[in-house]
Amino acid sequence: MAVSIADITKLRKMTGAGMIDCKNALAEAEGNFETAIELIRKRGQAIAAKREDRDASEGCVLAAAKDDFAALVALKCETDFVATNKDFIALTQSILDAAMQSRPASLDELKNISIDGRTIAELVTDRSGITGEKMELGEYMFLSAPSTISYIHPGNRLATIVGFNKEAEYQVARDVAMQVAAMNPIAVKRDEFPAELVAKELEIAKDKAREEGKPEAMLDKIAQGRINKFYQENSLLEQAFVKENKMSIKQYLESKDKELTAVSFKRYTLNAE
């Protein structure tokens, strides 16, 4: 049957699918919009299944914070061309908005949240059918704290969220979120480091000292000194502040408010590091 440009345009606005896909779906559905939408969605499911083994290494990473809650999501795809598409970014934003509103406790819970009658998992599959690429909701992170901040690095490939023990000035909080983005700390403070990681670093330090010909009796002391440097480089509060490296992040926060400290953070990036 003949399909009008007006109907094709209407279906395209409803689904985001391409003009040809909309025309073919309407023709097959004999002008029935509900059937045409279902055909487009089924096509998305088929494409998603076929491309399951593809590598989705590009995407869009967004974050937001409000009061005591902050969240970060990463919607992944195959190419930068799709990742920078406004509809793809808009879908990522709608997923983040849903996370901020519902505060799900896991990635699976987030995938099952409905937006306009479709679950987020279904919306991602639908978008895969529209673009012809593999897509996946690759990451969901969140934190709760008395005060929170988010930071999205230009390009939407890296984002951070940080929690504080009390209300902080916006620029101060943002500085810390940018510090997390730039310096990639492992933990807020040294007593939060995984014990197995510390043990591994101590062994590496001892092995290096042995290679340097240091006496066996001195290895523990040398390793302890090197692990302290490891803490200083990888603990957020002990890291040198990137804007003023003569002070640590702990000192920077205390210079603004003696009681202020960071209590948690999350960081996600699509960049190779």
N, C-alpha and C positions, 0 to 999 in steps of 0.2 A: 504494500500500500504506500501511497505518497505520504511523506512526512513533511510538515511545514517547518520553516525556519523558526517560527515563533515557538513551536512545541520543542524543537531541539534546544533552543536557547533556554526555555523553561526547565527542561530536564537537566541541562548542564548546570544551571544555578542550584538545582536541588541536590545534585550528586557530586559536582566538581569534575565529572568525567569529560573526556574530549568530545568534540563535535561529532566526529565519525562514530565513536562508540555510542553516543546518544542517538544518533540517526539510526544505526543498526538495531539498537535495543528497542526503539519505538516501532520500527518496521516489523521486527519479530513479534513484538507484543501487540501488534495491530492497534497502536495508538493508546493502549492502556498504560498510564503512568506508573501505577503500582507494580505491574508486571515488568515494565521496563527497568524500574529501579532494582527489582529482585534479580533480573538478568545481569545487570551491571555488578551487583554484589556477588553473584555466583562466579562471575568472571574474575573478580578480585580474589575469591577463595581459591580458584584454580591456579591463578598466577602465584599466589602465596605458597601453595603446595609445591609447585614446580620449582620455585626458587629457594626452597628451604635450605639447601646446602650452600647458597651464596653467602658471601661475607658482607655484612652490613656494617661497614666501618666509618661511614659518614653519618651526618645527622644534625640534630638541633638539640642543644642543651639549654634549658631555661630554669630559673629559680625565682622564688618569691618568699617574702616574709611578712607576717602580720602579727603584732603583739607577741604572744608566747609560742608561736608555731612558724616553722619555715620548712619549705619543701623544694626539691630539685627533681626534674625529670629529664630523661634523654630519650628522644624518639630517633631511631636509627634507620638508615637507608643505605643504598649502595653507592650513590654518586653525589658529588657536591652540587650538581645541577639541580637535583631534587631537593637536597637539604636547604638550599637557599630560596626555594620556591615559596611565595607568600602563603599559599594554601597549606603547605607542609608546616610552616612556622605557626600558622594560625591553629592547626590541629594540635601541635605541641602545646601552644598556649592554652587551648581549651582543656587539655588533659591536666595541665598544671593548675588551672582554675578549679577543676573538679577535685584535685588533690587538696588544695587549700580549703575548699568548702567542706569536704567530707572527712579529711584527715585519716585516710586509710592506714592500717597498720602494716601493710605489706604490698609488694608489687602485684601479687595475684588479686588482692582486694581492690586495688586501683583499676586493674584491667576489667573487673566486673561491674564497675560503676557505670550507670547509664547516662548518656547525654542525648537528649531529644529522642528517646526510645531505642537507642542502640548502645550496646556496651562499648567501652573504650576498645576492648579487644576486637570487636566487630568493625569499629570505625577505622582502626589501623589496617585491618584486612581490606576494607573497602578502598582505602587510599592506595594500597598496594596494587589493586586492580586498575586504578586510574593511572598510576604512574608506570606500571609494568615492572616495578622493582620490589625486591624483598624489603619488608619493613618490620620492625619490631620495637616494642616499648622496652628498651634495653636497660633502663635504670630508673629506680625511684628511691630517693633518700629523703629523710625528714629528721627534724629534731624539735624538742620542746625545751624552752628555757624562759626565765622571767622576761628577757628581752632578746630579740632576734634581728638579723640582718641578712640580706642576700646580695650577691654580686654576680653579674653576667658579663664575662669578658667579651669585647667586640668580636663579632663573627659567630656567636652562639655555639662555640665548641667547648667552652670551659665555663663552669659556674661553681660558686661556693655558697654555703650558708653557715652562719656562726651564731652561737648562743652565748649570752652574757648573764651574769648573776644579778644584774640590775639594769635599769634604763641607762643607755649611753647616748652621748651626742651622735647625731647621724654621721658626721664626717669621721669621728673617731671609730665608730663601729664599721663604717665602710673601709677605712684604712686597714682594719684587721682582716676583713673579708678579702681585700685585695692582697694582703700579705699571704693569706692561705693560698690564693690563686697563684701568686708568683713563686712562693718558696716551698710549697707542697710539704708541710710538716706531717709527721706521722701521728703525733698525739698532742694534746694540749699541754701536758706536763710530764715529767720523766717517770713518775710512778704509774702512768697509764700505759706505758709501753708493754707489749706482749713479752712475757718472760722468755719464751723461746727465741724471740728476735734479739733480746739483750744477750742471751747465752751465745747465740751465733756470732754476734758482733764481738764479744769477748774472745771467742776462739779465733776469729779472723785477726784480731789485734795481737793475740799471742803468737800466731803463726807468722805474722809479719815481723814481729820483734825477733823471732828465732831466725828468720831469713836475714835479718840485719846483723845477726851475730851477738845479740844481747844475751847476758848470762841467764840461765834457766831460773835462778833464784829471784831475778828481777822481773820476770815476765808478768806476774800478777799485778804488780804495781804499775808497770808500763801500760798494760791492757786497761787498767782502771782509769788511767789518765786519758787514754784514747777514747774510752767509752764516754767519759765526761764531755769530750769534744763532740762525739756523736749526738749526745743529748742536746747540747747547745745548738747544733745545726738542725735538729729534727723535732725539737719540742717547740711548739708555737710560742709559748710564753718566754722561752729562753732565746729564741731566734733574734738576730739583730734586725731592728726595724728597717725595712727597705728604704724608707724616706729619710731616716736619720740613723745610720748604722752605729753611732756611738752609744745608742741605748737599745735595750731589749724591748720586745713587745710588752712584757710585764712592766718595765719601767715607764714605757710610753703610756700605758693605761693608768698607772698610778699617778702620773704627772697630771692627768686630767681629772681623776677621781681616785683617791687613795683606796677606796673599797671596791673599785671596779676591776673585774677580771673576766676573761673568756672561760667558758665552762664546757663548750663542745663545738665541733665543726664537722662539716662534710664537704667533700670536694670531688668533682667528676670532670673528666676531660676526654675528648676524642683525639687529642693531639698525641703524637708519639713522644714519649719522654725517656 
